[in-house]
Amino acid sequence: MKEYVLIVTCRSKRGIVAAISGYLAGRGCNIVDSSQFDDLDHDKFFMRVSFISEEGADQAALSDGFKPIIAEFDMVAEIHDVTKRMKVMLMASRFGHCLNDLLYRWNIGALPIDIVGVVSNHFDYQKVVVNHDIPFHHIKVTKENKPKAEAQLVELVEQTGTELIVLARYMQVLSDELCKRMSGQIINIHHSFLPSFKGAYPYKQAYERGVKLIGATAHYVTADLDEGPIIEQDTVRITHAQSAGDYVSLGRDVESQVLARAVHAHIHHRTFINGNRTVVFPASPGSFASERMG
């Protein structure tokens, strides 16, 4: 038996679910998990279906047979083989908490991805990356060489077949051109103090203002800095008894967790961009074992 995920986006219309379930049943497939959402304000429909082909039908045949339904409902639809790991490029600068967390989750199998490389504008984590038998690429970025540096990155993405870039506290701004080229394929993480505490030392600024909640936001990258569609967020409560250093430690923890959850949702095709927002279907208890977060 082969396991697949079907993702669908189209205008909301009667008969979509019936057409999909009927097609899968007719092809000898059994649905094991299904999520759907109607955005009535914008007349859009989103659906994700996990199914098993009990007759061993291959991905190409299923996709080809689904074309008449795509045409009937004017859908954007894809069928993915769940055993195929997404090719992911990680990028980091001098803060290693998110990078180390992703590498650990990948190493224990909780994040089933194919890490094709790690890019950094510093050498701080070269040894860590190489020790995981992952290619490390140092691309120095300065004001003068920024276009050349990004050209190197683009070449690397093309050579490795990268399907997702994860900015694991990478502290350089990507160009508008690259953001548009890889729209919906770049995920960033940052603290949720914006726009109140900008610039350097945001946690120190928050401490000095007596902030009682520390949060993090993971989002898709767009040309609007830190304003892309949000995938995942979380907060942690703090008290007056905690120091500025505690703020930093707690912030790093929540950033790592939020980024990992966002990447996990994306690689399992549970995220849909809906204008400036996202639709994110939760992993259900009945979903495939590979989808469960360790």
N, C-alpha and C positions, 0 to 999 in steps of 0.2 A: 504493500500500500504506500502511496505517495501523499505527502502533505503539502497543501498550498494555501495561499492567502489571496483573496480577491479584494481589491479596493476599487470603489466606484464613487465618482462625483458627477452630478448632473442636475438638471432642473427637477424640482419636486413634481412628481406625476403619478397618477394611479397606475398600479400594475407592475412597478419596478421590482418589488420584492418577489412577487409571484413569478415573474419572468426569470429572475436569477435562480430562485430555488427550483423551478421547473427544469431549467437548463441543466443544473448540476445533478439533479436526480436522474434526468434522462441520460446523462453521461456516466452513470454509475458512481456518483460521488455522494458522500455523506457529510452534511454540515455539522461541525462539532462546536462552533461558536459563531455568533453573529451579533453585530452592533450596527445601529443606524441612527441617523439624526436628520431631522427636517429643520432647516433654518427658514422658518416661515417669513421672517422679515425680508429675506433676500431671495426667497424662492429657490433654495438650493438643497440638494439631498446628498448625504454622505453615508457610505456603507462599507463595512469591512466584514468579510466572511472567511472564517477558517474552515477548511474542508479536507476530507481525505478521499482520494481516488481509490475506490476499492477494486477497480479493474486495472489499475496501474497506468492510466492515461498520462501521457507526457504533457509538459507545460505548453509546448508549441501547438499541439493538437487542441488542447482546451482553449487556448487563446484564439486560435483560428475559428473554432466553432462558436465562440462567443461574439464574433464580429457583427452578426445580424442584430443582436440585442443592443450592442453599442450604437449601431446606426439608428435603431428604432427610437431609443431614448436620448440620443445625442450625448452619450456618456464620454467621460474620460475614465478609462478603466485599465487595470493591470492585474495580471495573475503572477504571483511570485512563488517560487519554490522555497519553502522554509528552510531547507537544508543548505541553501546557498548563502554563504556569509557575505555581508556587505563589506566592501573595501573602504576602510576609514583611515584618513590622515589626521594625526593629532598634532596640534601646534601649541607651544608653551614658551614662556620667557623665563623669568627668574623666580616665579612662585610655582612650586612643584606639587602642591597638595592635590589639585584636580588631576594632573597627569599621573601621579603615583596611584591615586584611587582608581582611575580607569585601567591602568596597567594591572593592578591587583585583581580587579573584577574580571578582566580579560583572562588573566592567568589561571583563575580558579574556575573559569567556564561560566560565570554569572553574566558576562557580557559577550555573547557569541558574535564576534566580529573578526574580520581579517585586517589587522593593523599593518598597513603597507609602509608606514614610516612615521617618524616624528620629526617635525621641523621646529627649529628654534633659532632665535637671533642671538642666543648666548650658548655657552658650552656647559652650563651648570649641571645639566641632567644627561649629558652624553653617556657617561659610564652606566647610569641606571638603565638607559634605553638599550645600549649595546648588550648589557648583561641579560636582557630579555630576548636577545637574538632578533632585535628589530632594527632596521636601518635608521641611522640618525643623520639628519641633514642640517648643517649649519648654514643659514642664510642671513648674513649680516645686513641690517637695515639702518641706513642713515638718511638724512634729508636729501643728500646729493644722489644716492644710488637707489632710492625707493622704486622707481620704475623698473630698473634692472633687477632688483631683488624680487619684485612681484613676477617678472617674466620668468625668473628661475623657478618660482613656486608653481606657476601655471604649467611650465614644462614638466615639472615633477608630478603634478596632478595627472597630466595626460599620460606620462610614461607608466605610472602605476595603476591607471584605471580607477583613480579615487572616485568614490560615489558620495562620500560625506567627509567634510572637514569639520573637526571639532576644535574650537579655540579654547583650550584648557588654560585659561589665564594668559593668553597671548596678548601682549601689550602694544601691538601695532595695529593701526587702522588699515583695513583693506580698501582698495580702490572701489569706486562706484562700478566700474566696468566688471571687476571680478565678482562683486556682490550680485550684479544682474546676471552674469554668465552662470553662476552657480546658485541661483535663487532657489530657496528651499533645500539647499544641500550644505549649508554652513550653519553650525550651532555655536552660540557664544554663551558665556556665563559671566554674570557680574553681581555685585552686591545690590541690594534693593533700596539703598539710601538715596538714589537719584530721584529727582533732581536736587534734593536738599543739600547733600554733601558731595560736591564735585571736587575733582582734582586729587592731589596727593593726600594720603592719610585720612581716608573717609571714616575709618573706624575710630580714629582719635577724635575727629570732629564730632562723631556721634556720641562718644563717651563724654565729651565736654558739654554736650547738650542734654545729657541724661536720658538718651533714647532707651526705651524698654523692650523693643523688639528688633532683632537682627534678622534680615532676610536675604534671599538670593533669587535671581531670576535667570532662567535659561530661555533663550529665544532664537529664532532664525535671524540671520544677519541680513540687513538691507542697507541701502545707501544712507538711510537715516540712522546715525550712530546710536546704538543701544535702544532703538525704538522699533525693532522688528517684532513680528507676531510671537507672542509669548507661548512657550510650550509647557513650562513647569515652574512653580514657585514654592517656596516654603519659608517658614520663620522659626526662630527660637527665642524664647523669653529670657530676659536677663534682669538683674536687680541692681540696686544702688551699691551693693557690696562687692560687685565685680569690677575688676580693673580694666584699663584700656587694653592690656595684653589679653585678658579674657575675651574681650570683644573680638579681637583678631582671631583667636583660636576657635571660638564658636562660629565666627563668620566663615572660616576655612572649612569647617565641618559641613555647614549647611550648603555652601557652594558646591562641595564635592558630591554631596548626595543629590542635589537638584540637577546638576549636570549629568550625572550617571542615569538618573531617571528619564531625563529628556532624550539622551542618546538611546537608551533602551526602548523608549516608545517609538522613536524614529526608525530604528533598524528593524522593528517588527511591524512597520507599516501601520501604526496606530495613530499617526498624526496627519492632519489635513489642513492646509492653509486656506483660510476663508477670509479673504480680504486682509484687513489688519489684525485679524484674530486667528485662532486655530481651533479645530475640533480635534480633541484627543480622546480616543476611546480607551478605557481602562483594560488592563489585562484581567481576564476573568479566571476563576478557579478551574474552569473547564478547558482553558486554552492549552496549547501544546507545552510539553515540559521545557522545551528550549526557550520559551517565552518567560518563564518564571524568574524573577529577580532574586539572586542569592544574597 
